Amino acid sequence: MRRLLALVCSLMLALPGAFAQDDNEYPAFNGIAVAQAPEAGLGVCLGADAAETMACAQAKCMEESGLGTEDCGVNLWCWPHGWVADVFMQHEEGPHWHSFICNANTREELDLLVEAKCSADYLMECAAVRYWDMGGNEIAAAE
C-alpha cells in the first residue's frame, strides 16, 4: 500500500512539469486578471502567478483611468483561463461596464455563454468586444 501511495504522489508531483513543456501548444495553467474603475478604466493581464497578474491588471487600469488602486479594483482572477470573452454591457439607464466570461472549452461554447449573458431585459447594449483563445492570444470580436 505504501508503494502505491508513493507512486501516486510521485506521479502527481511530475504532472505540472509535463504540462509546462515548451512545445506545449497552450501556456501551462495561464490565468487572466481584470481590474476595473467604474466607467473610467480597464486593465487585463494574462499570467501564471495570481498576485503578479492581478498587479499588472491594476497597473494597466490605473494607467488608462488616471485613478488609484482604490478605484481600480481587481474583480476577476480566472485560472486556468480557457476561452475568454470581454463583454461590453450597458444598462438601459446609462451605466456601462465590462463583464468577463472565462474558462469556456471552445469558441462556440463561449459564444453561447455571451448570448445568454446578453439576454437580460435591462440591457440597451451588450456584445463581446474581444476574445482570448486557449493560448492567450487576443482576438477581435469581428473575427
C-alpha positions in Angstrom: 0.0 0.0 0.0 2.8 2.4 0.8 4.5 1.7 -2.5 1.2 2.5 -4.3 0.8 5.7 -2.3 4.4 6.7 -3.1 3.9 6.0 -6.8 0.7 8.1 -6.9 2.4 11.0 -5.1 5.4 10.8 -7.5 3.1 11.0 -10.5 1.2 14.0 -9.0 4.5 15.9 -8.5 5.6 15.1 -12.1 2.4 16.2 -13.8 2.9 20.0 -13.6 6.3 19.6 -15.3 4.6 17.7 -18.1 2.2 20.5 -18.7 4.9 23.1 -18.6 6.9 21.8 -21.6 8.0 24.4 -24.1 6.5 22.6 -27.0 3.0 22.6 -25.4 0.5 24.4 -27.6 -1.0 26.2 -24.6 0.8 28.0 -21.7 0.8 25.9 -18.6 -2.2 26.9 -16.4 -2.3 30.5 -17.5 -4.8 32.8 -15.7 -6.4 36.1 -16.6 -6.9 39.0 -14.2 -9.2 42.0 -14.8 -9.2 45.3 -12.9 -11.8 48.0 -13.4 -12.6 51.5 -12.4 -16.3 52.1 -13.0 -16.8 53.9 -16.2 -13.2 55.1 -16.2 -10.6 52.3 -16.9 -9.9 48.7 -17.5 -6.8 46.6 -17.2 -6.4 43.0 -18.4 -3.3 40.8 -18.0 -2.6 37.1 -18.5 -0.1 35.1 -16.5 0.5 32.1 -14.3 1.1 33.9 -11.0 -2.1 35.3 -9.5 -0.6 38.1 -7.5 1.7 39.3 -10.3 -1.1 39.1 -12.9 -3.6 41.0 -10.7 -1.0 43.7 -10.0 -0.4 44.0 -13.8 -4.1 44.4 -14.4 -4.5 47.0 -11.7 -1.5 49.0 -13.1 -3.0 49.0 -16.6 -6.3 50.1 -15.2 -4.7 53.0 -13.3 -2.7 54.0 -16.4 -5.9 54.1 -18.5 -8.1 55.8 -15.9 -5.6 58.1 -14.1 -7.1 56.8 -10.9 -5.5 55.0 -7.9 -5.7 51.5 -6.5 -8.8 52.2 -4.5 -10.7 52.9 -7.8 -9.1 50.2 -9.9 -10.3 47.1 -8.2 -9.4 43.6 -9.3 -12.7 42.0 -10.0 -11.7 38.8 -11.8 -9.0 36.1 -11.5 -9.7 33.1 -13.6 -7.3 30.2 -13.7 -6.9 28.4 -16.0 -8.5 31.0 -18.3 -9.7 28.7 -21.2 -11.5 30.7 -23.8 -12.4 34.2 -22.5 -14.8 37.0 -23.7 -14.8 40.6 -22.8 -18.4 41.6 -22.9 -19.4 45.3 -23.0 -22.7 45.8 -21.2 -24.8 49.0 -20.9 -27.8 49.3 -18.7 -30.9 51.0 -20.1 -30.4 53.8 -17.6 -26.9 54.6 -18.9 -24.2 53.0 -16.7 -21.9 50.7 -18.6 -19.2 48.1 -17.7 -17.3 45.2 -18.9 -18.1 41.6 -17.8 -15.8 38.7 -18.5 -16.6 35.1 -19.2 -13.8 32.7 -18.8 -12.9 29.1 -18.9 -15.0 28.0 -21.8 -13.7 25.0 -23.6 -14.4 26.3 -27.2 -15.2 29.5 -29.0 -18.7 28.0 -29.8 -19.3 27.4 -26.1 -18.1 30.9 -25.3 -20.4 32.5 -27.9 -23.4 30.7 -26.3 -22.4 32.0 -22.9 -22.1 35.5 -24.3 -25.6 35.2 -25.9 -27.1 34.1 -22.6 -25.4 36.9 -20.6 -26.7 39.5 -23.2 -30.3 38.3 -23.0 -31.1 40.4 -19.9 -34.1 42.7 -20.5 -32.5 45.7 -18.7 -29.6 46.0 -21.2 -29.7 48.5 -24.0 -26.4 47.3 -25.4 -24.4 44.1 -24.9 -21.8 42.5 -27.1 -18.5 40.7 -26.9 -15.7 43.2 -27.9 -12.8 40.8 -27.8 -11.8 37.3 -27.0 -8.7 35.3 -25.9 -8.2 31.8 -27.1 -6.8 28.9 -25.0 -3.2 30.1 -25.8 -3.9 33.6 -24.5 -4.0 35.2 -28.0 -6.3 38.2 -28.2 -8.9 38.0 -31.0 -11.0 41.0 -32.1 -14.8 40.4 -31.8 -15.2 40.8 -35.5 -13.1 37.7 -36.2 
